[in-house]
Amino acid sequence: MQKLVATAFVLFAAMASALAQPAPSPDALKDAALKDLAPTGKLRAAINFGNGVLAQKGPNGEPRGITPDLATALAKRLGVPVEFVRYEAAGKVFDGAPNNEWDIGFIAIEPVRANVIEFSPPYVIIEGTYMVRKDSPLREVDDVDKPGIKISVGLKSAYDLYLTRSLKHATLVRAAVGGGAAGIELFVRDKLDATAGVRQPLEIFARDHPEMRVMAGHFQEIRQAMGTPKGRLAGAAYLKAFIEEMKANGFVADALQRSGQVAVVVPPVK
């Protein structure tokens, strides 16, 4: 009994000591995050032009849209300049993470990617769906996963990764260079049965090509997030708080509206 009392006293003392320690100051948290997110003295932000919902090119090729807006706001908060590292496909952004090409990226949450990237909560949700020819017998999303059906995708895109693990019968044909646009080009050139991609770019293409049709349903909700290379835990914690604040104060919704991306969902703050 005396041993139990003594043990309980030691545990209580340890807990009391821990509780007595002051919480890290906001400045201390910022300094730790700064070392993770801007180790070179600037915030290197990966911008993926392959997804038109997230980034567009201005008249002089400058990045515009929700992702450069978020990167610029984060750099301002950290007190460092921002440098945009430009890519044409999400797969290329992913490949750059272990090579120390960027400090923050804007990329969809996927289990395979989580091995090399620390993700924030999602700041926008977009749909992955199919485009087919107007006279295609494939009418619904569930019709596509059949033997003999060939689907084009952008290599290492979020929908490539998702369909790779979920399709049981159809075959994926991957466009090795570029993102969704390359997948569409492959679909048209090789006369494949369908192309998978983000809804908005597919609908833009279909509007200019009336012989094409985008399916009403979707096979995936793509959760777009900010990320930083694996192991940068202080930076990841800072990104989590930053994204939740940007959703809560309306920054994300306003940035999407400014760039004309109104048919997307901003997920709730957790």
matplotlib code that plots the C-alpha trace (Angstrom):
import matplotlib.pyplot as plt

x = [0.0, 2.8, 4.4, 1.1, 0.8, 4.4, 3.9, 0.8, 2.6, 5.4, 2.9, 1.0, 4.2, 5.2, 1.8, 1.9, 5.3, 4.2, 1.1, 3.2, 5.4, 4.4, 2.8, 5.0, 4.5, 3.0, 6.4, 8.1, 5.6, 6.2, 10.0, 9.8, 7.4, 9.6, 12.6, 10.4, 8.6, 11.2, 14.6, 16.3, 14.8, 12.0, 8.8, 9.1, 5.5, 4.8, 2.1, 0.3, -1.0, -2.3, -5.4, -7.3, -9.4, -6.3, -4.1, -4.3, -1.8, -2.1, -1.4, 2.4, 2.3, 2.2, 0.3, -3.2, -5.9, -6.5, -3.1, -0.9, -3.2, -2.8, 1.0, 1.3, -0.8, 1.3, 4.6, 3.3, 2.4, 5.8, 7.5, 9.4, 9.2, 7.4, 8.9, 6.6, 7.9, 5.9, 4.7, 2.3, 1.0, 0.3, 2.5, 5.5, 4.7, 4.7, 8.0, 9.6, 8.8, 11.7, 14.0, 13.7, 12.3, 9.6, 8.6, 4.8, 2.7, -1.0, -1.9, -4.7, -4.7, -3.9, -2.5, 0.5, 1.4, 1.1, 4.3, 6.3, 4.1, 2.6, -0.9, -3.1, -6.9, -8.5, -9.3, -11.4, -13.2, -13.5, -15.0, -13.2, -15.4, -15.4, -15.8, -16.9, -18.1, -21.7, -22.8, -20.9, -23.0, -21.4, -24.0, -23.2, -20.0, -20.6, -20.8, -17.2, -15.6, -16.1, -13.7, -12.2, -12.9, -9.8, -9.6, -7.0, -5.6, -2.8, 0.2, 0.2, -2.8, -5.1, -7.6, -4.9, -4.0, -7.6, -8.7, -5.5, -6.7, -10.4, -11.1, -11.6, -12.1, -11.3, -7.8, -6.0, -3.9, -1.6, -0.4, 3.3, 3.7, 1.3, -1.9, -5.5, -5.0, -2.6, -5.1, -7.8, -5.3, -4.5, -8.3, -9.0, -5.9, -6.1, -9.9, -10.1, -13.5, -13.3, -11.0, -10.9, -10.2, -11.3, -14.9, -14.3, -11.6, -13.5, -16.7, -14.7, -13.4, -16.8, -18.4, -16.0, -16.4, -20.1, -19.3, -18.2, -20.2, -19.2, -21.0, -23.2, -22.0, -18.5, -16.2, -14.2, -14.2, -10.7, -9.6, -7.1, -4.8, -1.6, 1.4, 5.0, 7.7, 7.5, 9.1, 8.5, 6.1, 6.2, 5.6, 2.7, 1.1, 1.3, -0.2, -3.1, -4.0, -3.4, -5.8, -8.5, -8.3, -8.4, -11.5, -13.2, -12.5, -13.7, -10.4, -10.6, -14.2, -13.2, -10.1, -12.1, -14.7, -12.1, -10.7, -14.1, -14.1, -17.6, -18.7, -16.5, -17.0, -15.1, -15.1, -16.2, -13.7, -12.8]
y = [0.0, 2.4, 1.7, 2.5, 5.8, 6.7, 5.9, 8.0, 10.9, 10.8, 10.7, 13.6, 15.6, 15.0, 16.1, 19.2, 20.1, 19.6, 21.7, 24.4, 24.8, 27.8, 27.1, 28.0, 31.6, 32.5, 33.9, 30.6, 28.6, 31.0, 30.7, 26.9, 27.0, 29.4, 27.0, 24.4, 26.5, 28.9, 27.3, 29.3, 32.6, 32.6, 30.6, 28.3, 27.5, 24.8, 26.0, 23.4, 25.0, 21.6, 22.1, 25.2, 25.3, 26.0, 28.2, 30.1, 32.1, 35.8, 37.9, 37.6, 34.1, 35.1, 32.7, 33.7, 31.9, 30.4, 28.7, 31.7, 33.8, 31.5, 31.2, 35.0, 35.4, 32.8, 34.4, 37.8, 36.3, 34.6, 37.8, 36.3, 36.7, 34.1, 32.3, 30.4, 27.0, 26.2, 22.8, 21.6, 18.5, 17.3, 14.3, 16.6, 18.5, 15.2, 14.2, 17.4, 16.9, 14.4, 16.4, 19.6, 21.6, 23.4, 24.2, 24.2, 22.7, 22.5, 18.9, 16.5, 14.3, 10.7, 7.8, 7.3, 10.9, 10.9, 8.9, 11.9, 14.9, 16.4, 17.6, 20.3, 19.9, 20.4, 23.9, 23.0, 19.8, 19.2, 16.3, 13.6, 12.4, 11.1, 12.6, 10.4, 10.9, 12.0, 8.8, 6.6, 3.8, 4.7, 6.8, 6.7, 6.6, 3.0, 2.0, 2.7, 0.0, -2.8, -5.2, -3.8, -0.1, 2.1, 5.4, 8.1, 9.8, 12.2, 10.3, 10.4, 12.7, 12.3, 10.5, 8.2, 7.2, 6.7, 4.8, 2.6, 1.2, 1.2, 0.0, -3.7, -4.2, -1.2, -0.3, 3.0, 4.6, 7.2, 10.4, 10.5, 14.3, 17.0, 16.8, 16.7, 18.4, 15.6, 13.0, 14.6, 14.8, 11.1, 10.2, 12.1, 10.9, 7.2, 7.1, 5.7, 5.1, 7.8, 10.3, 10.9, 14.3, 17.3, 18.3, 21.9, 21.5, 18.6, 20.8, 23.7, 21.3, 19.8, 23.2, 23.8, 20.3, 19.4, 15.9, 15.2, 14.7, 15.0, 12.6, 14.1, 11.9, 11.6, 8.7, 10.8, 13.8, 15.3, 17.0, 19.7, 20.7, 22.5, 20.3, 20.4, 17.7, 14.8, 15.5, 19.2, 18.9, 22.4, 23.7, 21.2, 22.3, 25.9, 25.1, 23.3, 26.4, 28.7, 26.8, 26.5, 30.3, 31.1, 29.0, 30.5, 34.2, 33.8, 34.2, 30.9, 31.5, 35.1, 33.9, 31.2, 33.8, 36.2, 33.6, 32.5, 29.1, 29.2, 25.6, 24.1, 23.3, 24.9, 22.2, 23.2, 24.3, 21.5]
z = [0.0, 0.8, -2.6, -4.3, -2.4, -3.2, -6.9, -7.0, -5.3, -7.9, -10.8, -9.3, -8.8, -12.4, -13.7, -11.6, -12.8, -16.4, -15.9, -14.3, -17.4, -19.5, -22.9, -25.9, -26.9, -30.3, -31.3, -30.3, -32.4, -35.4, -35.1, -35.1, -38.1, -39.9, -39.8, -41.4, -43.9, -45.0, -44.2, -47.1, -45.9, -48.4, -48.8, -51.9, -52.9, -55.5, -57.9, -60.1, -63.3, -64.3, -62.1, -63.3, -60.2, -58.1, -60.3, -63.5, -65.5, -65.8, -68.9, -68.3, -67.1, -63.4, -61.0, -60.1, -58.1, -54.7, -54.3, -55.1, -52.9, -50.0, -50.5, -50.6, -47.4, -45.6, -46.6, -45.4, -42.1, -41.7, -42.8, -45.7, -49.5, -51.5, -54.5, -56.8, -58.0, -61.1, -62.2, -64.9, -63.0, -59.5, -60.0, -60.7, -57.4, -55.6, -57.1, -56.0, -52.3, -51.4, -53.6, -51.5, -54.5, -52.4, -48.9, -49.3, -52.0, -52.9, -53.6, -52.9, -49.9, -50.9, -48.8, -51.1, -50.9, -47.1, -47.0, -48.1, -47.3, -44.1, -45.0, -43.7, -43.5, -46.9, -48.0, -51.0, -52.3, -56.0, -57.9, -60.0, -62.8, -66.4, -69.8, -72.7, -76.3, -76.5, -78.2, -75.7, -74.2, -70.8, -69.1, -65.4, -63.4, -62.4, -66.0, -66.6, -64.5, -67.0, -68.8, -72.0, -71.0, -71.3, -69.3, -69.7, -66.7, -65.8, -64.4, -60.5, -60.3, -57.4, -59.6, -61.0, -57.5, -56.5, -59.5, -59.4, -56.1, -56.7, -60.3, -60.6, -64.4, -66.5, -67.6, -66.9, -69.7, -68.2, -69.9, -68.8, -69.3, -68.0, -65.9, -66.9, -70.3, -71.3, -70.2, -72.4, -75.3, -74.9, -74.7, -78.0, -79.9, -79.0, -79.2, -75.6, -73.9, -71.2, -69.6, -65.8, -64.4, -62.3, -63.2, -64.1, -66.8, -68.3, -68.5, -70.1, -72.7, -73.4, -73.9, -76.8, -78.1, -78.3, -79.3, -75.7, -72.5, -68.8, -66.5, -63.9, -61.0, -59.6, -58.6, -56.0, -53.8, -54.2, -50.9, -51.8, -49.0, -48.3, -47.5, -46.5, -46.9, -44.4, -41.0, -40.8, -37.9, -36.6, -40.1, -40.6, -37.3, -38.4, -41.8, -40.1, -38.0, -41.0, -43.3, -40.7, -40.1, -43.8, -44.2, -41.1, -42.0, -45.6, -47.3, -49.2, -50.4, -51.5, -53.4, -55.2, -56.2, -57.5, -59.7, -61.0, -59.2, -57.7, -58.3, -55.6, -52.0, -49.1, -46.3, -42.8, -40.2, -37.7]

ax = plt.figure().add_subplot(projection="3d")
ax.plot(x, y, z, "-o")
ax.set_aspect("equal")
plt.show()
